[in-house]
């Protein structure tokens, strides 16, 4: 039986890379980092439209057992701008936000090792939204000992008029990928036959349930990775990051031949949780 890493990374086809392509999000949920850990190359879009009321620049932490939304506020601008063209608002007060998070988690068991990461991410010097999000992902991956290269879409493809599936296929081909892996929520977005025609396998990552103690309160899933880190030592998260998911061909399928239940997947968040 192959391991989670063996089933995705290297694709078991002579070393051609497994690739994932996503929008960047602010300190996203653990499933996002499972996806990064599962592939050989992780690509983040910088030239896609910023969407309001999504999870690009906001997330949730836990305070007294209740989920609290925190936001990286943005300067008002035109709706058609890409993520890399948006700016963090001059009114953003990182020290105030850090103090709120510190107060909420001051008694968490892994507070001392996690709060410096949170402060470094939220106090990033620069007002470009994409730069801020990319820094947060790279810094958090380093904290979690995830060494997957994080590439920027525009540096791979240059200017492009391609959209959605066609754009994904183009980036995969440019990277020489033999496998494309997407979170389980994307099963309705992609056509396996279109990928097969290009010699690319399509797989979806579905996280297994992961509950942990949250200071005696009823468990709230799909919070920011900062909540996971506050309540769990990094050493104990390694197995969850590499083996806590299943790699599947479609949402209702079992693991394909060659994979196993230790393989690799990403959750479908609840409607109230981050995407």
Secondary structure as GFF3:
##gff-version 3
##sequence-region A 1 275
A	DSSP	alpha_helix	4	8	.	.	.	ID=ss1
A	DSSP	beta_strand	18	23	.	.	.	ID=ss2
A	DSSP	alpha_helix	30	38	.	.	.	ID=ss3
A	DSSP	beta_strand	41	45	.	.	.	ID=ss4
A	DSSP	beta_strand	58	63	.	.	.	ID=ss5
A	DSSP	beta_strand	66	71	.	.	.	ID=ss6
A	DSSP	three_ten_helix	83	85	.	.	.	ID=ss7
A	DSSP	alpha_helix	94	105	.	.	.	ID=ss8
A	DSSP	alpha_helix	111	122	.	.	.	ID=ss9
A	DSSP	alpha_helix	129	143	.	.	.	ID=ss10
A	DSSP	beta_strand	149	152	.	.	.	ID=ss11
A	DSSP	alpha_helix	153	157	.	.	.	ID=ss12
A	DSSP	alpha_helix	164	174	.	.	.	ID=ss13
A	DSSP	beta_strand	179	183	.	.	.	ID=ss14
A	DSSP	three_ten_helix	184	186	.	.	.	ID=ss15
A	DSSP	alpha_helix	192	197	.	.	.	ID=ss16
A	DSSP	beta_strand	201	207	.	.	.	ID=ss17
A	DSSP	alpha_helix	225	231	.	.	.	ID=ss18
A	DSSP	alpha_helix	234	243	.	.	.	ID=ss19
A	DSSP	beta_strand	245	248	.	.	.	ID=ss20
###
